[in-house]
C-alpha cells in the first residue's frame, strides 16, 4: 500500500513539474510550441509536431525580409505563402532539436512539442549544407560534361534555398576562390549550361524527327527534354550520346518545333525526400534559356575525308580522346554480308510490328530476349545506317542499331538505346544487349594496362547486366550472382553519423549529407525483392556513366568495378554509385562476388572499394 501511495505521489509531482514547465514555455517568447490531441500519445504527438512546424513558418515569416524572388505576378504575397509552405516540409527527420511534454496520456492524449526560438538557425543550417553538397556535385559533373547532372543539382539546390530564412545570405566559394551569393551563382551556372546545349534536326521520317543534341559542341552524354508536338507538350524524352527523337502529331506543318530542356527532375527526387517535398510546394523557377526552337530542315552531313593510304581510322563507337585509339576486337569486312541481311530483316519486322516473321533469325534464348525487347515499352527503330560487325571471342557482334523505347504509365518517359546483337556459330542471334554510354565505354577501353580481350569482356558483362534489369531477366541475374555473394542494397532516409557494419543485416550509415539504410541480403532475398520490383514497375532502365575498374589479385581475371549509375523506373528514380566485384575468367559466364550501392561519394573516403568488405 505504501508503494502505491509513493508511486501516485511521484506521478502527481511529475505531472506538476510538467505542468509548470508547460506554463513557462507557453508564457515566454523564448520558445515556439505546438499542441496536439488524439486518442493515443503518438497521434497527439504527430499533431503537435505539425502545429509546431506551422508556428515556425509563421514565426520565421514575420522575421524574414526575403528577397530571393517574386512570382510572375509581381506579388510578394504568393512568395511569402510559398515560403510558409516550404517550411512545412521540415519534418521529424530534420527537427532533431525539439522536445516533448506529455501532459495527458488518456483517454484524450495531450502532447506539447517545443523548441527554443534561438535553435531555429540549426534547423536551417542542415538544409543549407544539403544545398551546398548539391552544388559541389554539380561542379564535379560539369568537369565530366554531364549537363543533366549539372542542371538537376543546381536547380535542386536553388529550390532548397527557398526554404531558408535568409537565402541571399548563403555564399559559395568556387574552385578559383571567388565568393558568390549562391542564389545568383546557381542561376548563372544553369544559364551557362543551358546556353551550351544545342539541339538540331539531323533527319526526318514522316512524323519522327531525329535530333543531335550537343553540350559544349560535343554530343551530350545524357539529357532530358520535352517538346510541343503540335497538340500538347510531350512526355519526358531522354537523349543518349547526343541522339534524341521527337514524335510529332500527324499533320504537323510548322517549320520548327519548340523544345525545352528538363532541369526540375521532379520524378528523380524521390530518393531525396527534402528536395521532393519543397519541389511540391514552390512554384517552378522559369529558366528562359531552357527553351529553344529546332528547325526541321536536317543539317547537311559533313563529308568525312577518306583516310590516306595505310591510315587507321577508328569507328565512331570506339573513338576515344586518349592518345591510344583502340579498335574493336576485329572489324569484319566481306564476311559482314552474311549477317547484314539478318539485321535488315529484324529492323523491317520491328518497323512493321511483324515480329513472328523473323523467328528463324534467333536461337531460343535470343528469341525470348527479342520478345522482351519489343515488349519493352513502345519500341521504335531510330537509325540503322551505321551498322558494323565485329568478331569477339568466337562470336559476331553487331553494333550501330539505335532504338527508342517509350512508356505511358507512371513516370512517362522515352529512352534512346544502342542495341547490340550477338550471333552464334549458326549465324543466328543468340543475345541482345543495350550498349554502354560513350563515357562508360571510353573509361573501360582506355585501360591500356590490360589486354584487349579483358576490356571487351568487362564491357560485354556491363552491357548484359544493365540489359537484364531493363528486360527483367531474373534468370540471367540469378546466373551471374555467386550463391555466396555479398549483396548490399541501400535506401535513402536522412542524416546521421557514419558507421559501416556489413555483419548486420541492417545498418545505418552516413554518406555525405544523407542517411542510408543498408541491408545485407542473401542471393535468394535479393532476387525475391527484385522480382517484386519488376512486377510493380512498367519499366526499369539503368544508365552507366564514368567508371573505374581495378584488377584484383596477382593472377586471373577478377575485377572491381565502381560505376556511376542512373536508375529509372515508373515508380522511383535515383542516382548513385554501384560497385561490382566480378570474376570473368570465363567471359561468357561472369560471376558477381560483391555488389554495393551508395548515393554519392563520401567527402572523407570517397567510394566503397573491395577492401572495405
C-alpha positions in Angstrom: 0.0 0.0 0.0 2.9 2.4 0.8 4.4 1.7 -2.6 1.1 2.5 -4.3 0.9 5.8 -2.4 4.6 6.6 -3.2 4.0 5.8 -6.9 0.9 8.1 -7.0 2.8 10.8 -5.3 5.6 10.6 -7.7 3.3 10.7 -10.7 1.5 13.8 -9.2 4.8 15.5 -8.7 5.9 14.7 -12.2 2.7 15.9 -13.7 3.0 19.1 -11.6 6.6 19.6 -12.9 5.4 19.1 -16.5 2.5 21.5 -16.0 4.9 24.1 -14.5 7.3 23.6 -17.4 4.4 23.9 -19.9 3.2 27.1 -18.3 6.7 28.6 -18.6 7.0 27.6 -22.3 3.5 28.9 -23.1 4.0 32.3 -21.4 7.5 33.0 -22.7 8.6 34.4 -26.1 11.8 32.4 -25.9 10.0 29.3 -27.0 8.0 28.1 -30.0 5.5 25.3 -29.4 2.7 23.3 -30.8 -0.1 21.4 -29.1 -1.7 18.2 -30.2 -4.6 16.0 -29.0 -5.6 12.5 -30.0 -6.7 9.0 -28.9 -3.1 8.0 -28.4 0.1 9.8 -27.4 1.7 9.0 -30.9 -1.2 10.6 -32.7 -1.3 13.6 -30.4 2.5 14.0 -30.8 2.2 13.9 -34.6 -0.4 16.7 -34.4 1.7 18.7 -32.0 4.7 18.5 -34.4 2.6 19.6 -37.3 1.4 22.6 -35.3 4.9 23.4 -34.2 6.1 23.5 -37.8 3.2 25.7 -38.7 4.1 28.1 -35.9 7.8 28.0 -37.0 6.7 29.1 -40.5 4.6 31.9 -39.1 7.3 33.0 -36.7 10.1 32.9 -39.3 8.0 34.6 -42.0 7.3 37.5 -39.7 11.0 38.0 -39.0 12.4 37.4 -42.5 12.8 40.0 -45.2 13.0 37.6 -48.1 14.5 38.8 -51.4 15.0 35.6 -53.3 12.4 36.3 -55.9 8.8 37.1 -56.5 6.4 35.2 -58.9 5.4 36.4 -62.3 2.5 38.4 -61.0 5.0 40.5 -59.0 3.2 39.8 -55.7 5.1 39.3 -52.5 2.1 37.6 -51.0 2.4 34.5 -53.2 6.2 34.2 -52.5 5.6 34.6 -48.8 3.0 31.9 -48.9 5.4 29.6 -50.7 8.0 30.1 -48.1 5.5 29.2 -45.3 4.6 26.1 -47.3 8.3 25.2 -47.8 8.9 25.4 -44.0 6.1 22.9 -43.6 8.4 20.4 -45.4 10.7 20.3 -42.3 9.8 17.0 -40.5 10.8 15.0 -37.5 13.8 13.9 -39.5 15.2 17.4 -39.6 13.7 18.9 -36.4 16.1 16.9 -34.2 16.3 19.7 -31.6 12.6 19.7 -30.5 11.4 18.4 -27.1 8.2 16.8 -25.9 5.9 17.1 -22.9 3.1 14.6 -22.4 0.5 16.4 -20.4 -2.1 13.7 -20.5 -1.9 10.1 -21.8 -5.6 9.2 -22.0 -8.3 8.8 -22.7 -7.7 12.0 -24.7 -3.9 12.4 -25.0 -2.4 15.9 -24.9 1.1 16.5 -26.1 3.3 19.6 -26.5 6.2 19.9 -28.9 8.5 22.8 -28.3 11.9 24.3 -29.1 13.9 27.4 -28.2 13.5 30.2 -30.8 17.3 30.5 -30.7 17.5 26.9 -32.1 15.9 27.9 -35.5 19.2 28.6 -37.1 20.3 24.9 -36.6 17.2 23.8 -38.4 18.0 25.9 -41.4 21.8 25.1 -41.3 21.1 21.4 -42.2 19.3 22.4 -45.3 21.9 24.9 -46.3 24.6 22.2 -46.0 22.5 19.9 -48.3 22.2 22.7 -50.9 26.0 23.2 -50.8 26.5 19.5 -51.2 24.4 19.5 -54.4 26.4 22.4 -55.8 29.6 20.5 -55.3 28.1 17.5 -57.1 27.1 19.8 -60.0 30.7 21.2 -60.2 32.1 17.6 -60.5 29.5 16.8 -63.2 30.5 19.8 -65.2 34.0 18.6 -65.4 32.7 15.3 -66.9 30.4 17.1 -69.4 27.2 15.7 -67.6 24.8 18.6 -68.4 21.8 16.8 -67.0 23.5 16.3 -63.6 24.6 20.0 -63.5 21.1 21.2 -64.2 19.4 18.8 -61.8 21.7 19.5 -58.8 21.8 23.3 -59.4 18.0 23.5 -59.6 17.5 21.3 -56.5 20.0 23.5 -54.6 18.1 26.6 -55.7 14.8 25.1 -54.6 16.2 24.1 -51.1 17.3 27.7 -50.7 13.6 28.8 -50.9 13.0 27.0 -47.6 15.8 29.0 -45.8 15.1 32.1 -43.7 17.7 34.3 -45.4 18.6 32.6 -48.7 20.6 35.5 -50.1 23.0 35.4 -47.2 24.2 32.0 -48.3 27.5 32.2 -50.2 29.6 29.8 -52.2 33.3 29.8 -53.0 34.2 28.4 -56.4 37.3 26.5 -57.4 39.1 29.7 -58.1 38.5 31.1 -54.6 35.9 33.6 -55.7 32.9 34.0 -53.4 29.4 34.3 -54.8 25.9 34.8 -53.5 24.7 31.2 -54.0 21.2 32.1 -55.5 22.9 34.2 -58.2 25.7 31.7 -58.8 23.2 28.8 -59.3 21.1 30.7 -61.8 24.2 31.8 -63.7 25.5 28.2 -63.7 22.2 26.9 -65.1 22.1 29.7 -67.7 25.6 28.9 -68.8 24.9 25.2 -69.1 21.6 25.7 -71.0 23.3 28.2 -73.4 25.8 25.4 -74.3 23.1 22.8 -75.0 22.2 22.8 -78.7 19.5 20.7 -80.5 19.3 20.3 -84.2 17.4 18.1 -86.7 19.6 15.5 -88.5 16.8 13.6 -90.2 13.1 13.1 -90.5 11.0 10.1 -91.3 7.3 11.1 -91.5 6.4 12.4 -88.1 9.6 11.1 -86.4 12.4 13.7 -86.1 16.0 12.6 -85.3 17.9 15.0 -83.2 21.6 15.7 -82.5 22.0 17.3 -79.0 25.4 18.7 -78.1 26.9 20.2 -75.0 30.0 22.4 -75.4 30.0 21.3 -79.1 30.2 17.6 -78.2 27.4 15.0 -78.2 25.8 15.2 -74.8 26.2 12.0 -72.7 22.6 12.3 -71.5 20.0 15.0 -71.1 16.2 15.1 -70.8 13.8 17.3 -72.7 10.1 17.8 -73.7 8.7 19.4 -76.8 5.4 20.7 -78.3 4.3 18.1 -80.8 1.6 20.3 -82.4 -1.2 19.3 -80.0 0.4 19.2 -76.5 3.7 19.0 -74.6 5.3 15.6 -74.8 6.3 13.2 -72.0 10.0 13.5 -70.9 12.4 12.2 -73.5 15.9 11.1 -72.6 18.8 11.6 -75.2 21.8 9.4 -75.1 25.3 10.2 -76.6 23.8 13.1 -78.5 20.9 11.1 -80.0 17.3 12.2 -79.4 13.9 11.9 -81.1 10.7 13.9 -81.4 7.5 12.3 -82.4 5.2 14.9 -83.9 1.4 14.8 -84.2 0.0 13.9 -87.6 -0.3 16.9 -89.9 2.3 19.0 -88.2 3.2 21.8 -90.7 5.3 24.3 -88.8 8.9 24.7 -89.9 10.2 24.4 -86.3 9.4 22.7 -83.0 9.6 24.2 -79.6 11.8 22.1 -77.3 12.5 22.6 -73.6 15.4 21.0 -71.7 14.5 19.5 -68.4 16.0 20.9 -65.3 13.5 20.3 -62.5 13.8 16.5 -62.5 10.8 16.1 -60.2 10.5 12.4 -61.0 14.0 11.7 -59.8 13.7 13.5 -56.5 12.0 10.5 -54.7 15.3 9.4 -53.2 15.8 13.0 -51.8 12.7 13.5 -49.6 13.6 17.1 -48.6 14.1 18.1 -52.2 10.9 16.4 -53.3 8.9 18.0 -50.5 10.0 21.5 -51.4 9.6 20.9 -55.2 5.9 20.0 -54.5 5.1 23.3 -52.7 7.0 26.0 -54.6 6.4 27.5 -58.0 8.9 26.3 -60.7 11.6 28.8 -61.3 11.5 29.7 -65.0 14.8 29.5 -67.0 14.5 31.3 -70.2 17.4 29.6 -71.9 15.8 26.1 -71.3 13.5 26.7 -74.3 14.8 26.6 -77.9 13.4 26.2 -81.4 14.5 23.3 -83.5 14.3 23.9 -87.3 13.0 20.8 -89.1 15.4 21.0 -92.1 18.1 18.4 -91.4 21.6 19.8 -91.3 23.9 18.7 -94.2 26.2 16.0 -93.1 29.8 16.9 -93.4 31.8 14.6 -95.6 34.3 12.5 -93.8 37.7 12.8 -95.6 38.9 9.5 -97.0 41.8 8.0 -95.0 45.3 8.2 -96.5 46.9 5.0 -97.6 47.9 3.0 -94.6 46.0 5.2 -92.1 43.8 3.5 -89.5 40.5 5.3 -88.6 38.5 4.2 -85.6 34.8 3.8 -85.8 32.6 6.4 -84.0 31.5 3.9 -81.4 35.0 3.3 -80.2 36.8 6.6 -80.8 38.4 8.0 -77.6 40.1 11.2 -76.6 43.2 9.5 -75.3 46.5 9.0 -77.2 45.7 5.4 -77.9 42.8 4.8 -80.3 41.5 1.3 -79.6 39.8 -0.7 -82.3 37.1 -3.3 -81.7 38.4 -6.8 -81.4 38.3 -7.5 -85.1 36.2 -5.3 -87.5 34.7 -7.5 -90.2 34.9 -6.8 -93.9 33.4 -9.0 -96.6 32.2 -11.5 -94.0 29.6 -9.0 -92.8 27.5 -9.6 -95.9 26.4 -12.9 -94.3 24.9 -11.1 -91.3 23.6 -7.8 -92.7 20.5 -9.4 -94.4 19.5 -10.9 -91.0 19.7 -7.4 -89.3 17.8 -5.8 -92.2 15.0 -8.4 -91.7 14.9 -7.8 -88.0 14.8 -4.0 -88.5 11.9 -4.3 -91.0 10.0 -6.7 -88.7 10.2 -4.1 -85.8 9.1 -1.3 -88.1 6.2 -3.3 -89.4 5.5 -4.9 -86.0 5.6 -8.3 -87.7 7.8 -10.0 -85.2 6.9 -13.6 -85.9 8.3 -13.3 -89.4 11.8 -13.3 -88.1 11.5 -16.2 -85.6 14.0 -18.2 -87.7 16.7 -15.5 -87.2 17.0 -16.3 -83.5 18.0 -19.1 -81.2 15.5 -20.0 -78.5 17.4 -17.8 -76.0 17.7 -15.0 -78.5 14.0 -15.2 -79.4 13.0 -14.9 -75.8 15.1 -11.8 -75.4 13.8 -10.3 -78.7 10.2 -10.7 -77.5 11.1 -8.9 -74.2 12.9 -6.2 -76.2 9.9 -5.3 -78.4 7.6 -5.5 -75.4 9.9 -3.1 -73.5 7.8 0.0 -74.0 6.8 1.1 -77.5 9.9 0.0 -79.4 10.9 2.0 -82.5 14.0 1.9 -84.8 15.7 5.3 -85.0 18.8 4.6 -87.0 20.4 1.6 -88.7 22.7 3.3 -91.2 25.9 2.8 -89.3 25.7 -0.9 -88.5 29.0 -2.6 -88.1 30.1 -6.2 -87.3 33.0 -7.4 -85.2 34.4 -10.7 -84.2 34.6 -11.2 -80.4 35.6 -14.4 -78.6 34.3 -16.6 -81.3 31.0 -14.7 -81.8 30.0 -12.0 -84.2 28.7 -8.8 -82.7 26.6 -6.1 -84.4 26.8 -2.5 -83.2 25.2 0.6 -84.5 21.4 -0.2 -84.3 19.8 2.6 -82.4 16.2 2.4 -81.0 13.9 4.3 -78.7 11.5 2.9 -76.1 8.6 4.9 -74.6 6.4 4.3 -71.6 3.0 5.9 -70.9 2.3 4.8 -67.3 3.6 6.3 -64.0 6.6 8.5 -64.9 6.1 8.9 -68.6 9.5 8.6 -70.3 11.3 7.8 -73.5 14.8 6.3 -73.6 17.2 6.0 -76.5 19.4 2.9 -76.5 22.1 1.3 -78.7 21.0 -2.3 -79.4 23.9 -4.8 -79.6 23.1 -8.2 -81.3 25.4 -11.2 -80.9 25.3 -14.1 -83.4 26.3 -17.6 -82.6 28.1 -20.1 -84.9 24.9 -20.8 -86.8 24.6 -17.1 -87.8 21.5 -16.8 -85.5 21.0 -14.0 -82.9 21.7 -15.5 -79.5 22.0 -12.4 -77.3 20.6 -8.9 -77.2 22.0 -6.1 -75.0 21.8 -2.3 -74.6 25.2 -0.7 -75.3 27.0 1.4 -72.7 27.1 5.2 -72.9 30.2 6.8 -74.6 31.7 7.9 -71.2 31.5 4.4 -69.7 32.8 2.8 -72.9 35.8 5.1 -73.0 36.7 4.6 -69.4 36.9 0.8 -70.0 38.5 0.8 -73.4 41.3 3.2 -72.3 42.6 0.8 -69.7 45.7 0.0 -71.8 47.4 -1.9 -68.9 45.1 -4.8 -69.6 44.8 -6.9 -72.8 42.1 -6.1 -75.3 40.1 -9.2 -74.7 39.7 -8.4 -71.0 38.5 -4.9 -71.7 35.8 -6.1 -74.0 34.8 -8.9 -71.6 34.2 -6.2 -69.0 32.2 -4.1 -71.4 30.1 -7.0 -72.6 29.4 -8.0 -68.9 28.2 -4.5 -68.0 26.0 -4.3 -71.2 24.4 -7.6 -70.4 24.0 -6.6 -66.7 22.1 -3.4 -67.3 20.0 -5.0 -70.0 18.9 -7.8 -67.7 17.3 -5.2 -65.4 15.6 -3.5 -68.3 14.2 -6.7 -69.8 13.5 -8.1 -66.3 15.7 -11.2 -66.9 15.7 -12.8 -63.5 17.2 -15.9 -64.9 20.3 -14.1 -66.1 20.6 -12.1 -62.9 20.4 -15.3 -60.9 23.1 -16.9 -63.0 25.6 -14.0 -62.6 25.4 -13.7 -58.8 27.5 -16.1 -56.9 25.5 -18.2 -54.4 27.5 -16.7 -51.5 27.7 -13.1 -53.0 27.7 -10.2 -50.6 24.8 -8.0 -51.7 24.3 -4.6 -50.1 21.3 -2.6 -51.1 20.6 1.0 -50.0 17.7 3.2 -49.2 17.9 6.9 -48.6 16.5 8.1 -45.3 18.0 11.2 -43.7 21.1 12.5 -41.9 23.1 10.7 -39.2 26.6 9.7 -38.1 28.6 7.3 -40.3 29.1 3.6 -39.5 29.7 0.6 -41.6 28.9 -2.9 -40.4 28.1 -5.5 -43.1 27.9 -8.2 -40.4 24.5 -6.9 -39.5 21.5 -7.5 -41.8 20.6 -3.8 -41.5 23.0 -0.9 -41.0 22.5 2.8 -40.9 25.4 4.9 -42.3 26.1 8.4 -43.4 27.4 9.2 -46.8 27.8 12.9 -47.4 24.6 14.6 -46.2 22.4 11.5 -46.4 21.5 8.6 -44.2 21.4 5.3 -46.0 19.7 2.3 -44.6 21.9 -0.5 -45.8 20.5 -4.0 -46.0 22.7 -7.1 -46.5 20.7 -9.7 -48.4 21.3 -13.2 -49.4 21.0 -14.0 -53.1 17.6 -15.5 -52.7 16.3 -12.5 -50.7 17.7 -10.1 -53.4 16.1 -12.0 -56.2 12.7 -12.1 -54.4 12.8 -8.4 -53.8 13.9 -7.8 -57.4 11.0 -9.8 -58.7 8.5 -7.7 -56.7 10.2 -4.6 -58.1 9.8 -5.8 -61.6 6.2 -6.7 -61.1 5.2 -3.3 -59.8 7.1 -1.3 -62.4 6.1 -0.9 -66.0 9.8 -0.2 -66.8 13.3 -0.2 -65.3 16.2 1.5 -67.0 19.8 1.8 -65.9 22.3 4.3 -67.4 26.0 3.9 -66.6 28.4 6.9 -66.8 32.0 7.3 -65.7 33.6 4.3 -64.0 36.8 3.0 -62.5 38.0 -0.6 -62.9 40.6 -2.3 -60.7 42.1 -5.7 -61.3 42.0 -7.9 -58.2 44.9 -10.2 -57.1 48.0 -11.2 -58.9 46.5 -13.7 -61.4 43.2 -14.5 -63.1 40.5 -12.2 -64.3 38.7 -10.7 -61.3 37.8 -7.0 -61.3 36.2 -4.5 -59.0 34.1 -2.0 -61.0 33.0 1.3 -59.4 30.5 2.9 -61.8 28.1 5.9 -61.8 24.5 4.7 -62.2 21.3 6.5 -63.0 18.4 4.2 -62.1 14.9 4.9 -63.5 11.6 3.1 -63.0 8.0 4.0 -63.4 7.7 4.5 -59.6 11.2 5.5 -58.4 14.4 7.1 -59.6 17.8 7.7 -58.1 21.5 8.4 -58.9 24.3 6.7 -57.1 27.5 4.6 -57.4 27.4 0.9 -57.9 30.4 -1.4 -57.0 30.6 -4.9 -58.5 33.4 -7.3 -57.9 33.2 -9.8 -60.7 35.1 -12.9 -61.8 35.3 -13.1 -65.6 37.8 -15.9 -66.0 35.1 -17.4 -68.2 34.0 -14.3 -70.2 30.7 -15.9 -71.2 30.0 -16.9 -67.6 30.8 -13.9 -65.3 30.2 -14.3 -61.6 29.5 -11.4 -59.2 31.0 -11.8 -55.8 30.1 -8.4 -54.3 27.5 -5.8 -55.0 27.2 -2.5 -53.1 25.4 0.8 -53.7 25.8 4.4 -52.3 24.1 7.6 -53.4 27.2 9.8 -53.5 30.9 9.9 -52.8 31.7 10.3 -49.1 33.8 13.5 -48.6 36.2 11.5 -46.4 36.8 8.2 -48.1 35.1 8.6 -51.5 33.6 5.3 -52.8 33.4 1.9 -51.2 36.0 -0.5 -52.6 36.5 -4.2 -52.1 38.9 -3.5 -49.2 36.0 -2.2 -47.2 34.4 -5.6 -47.0 
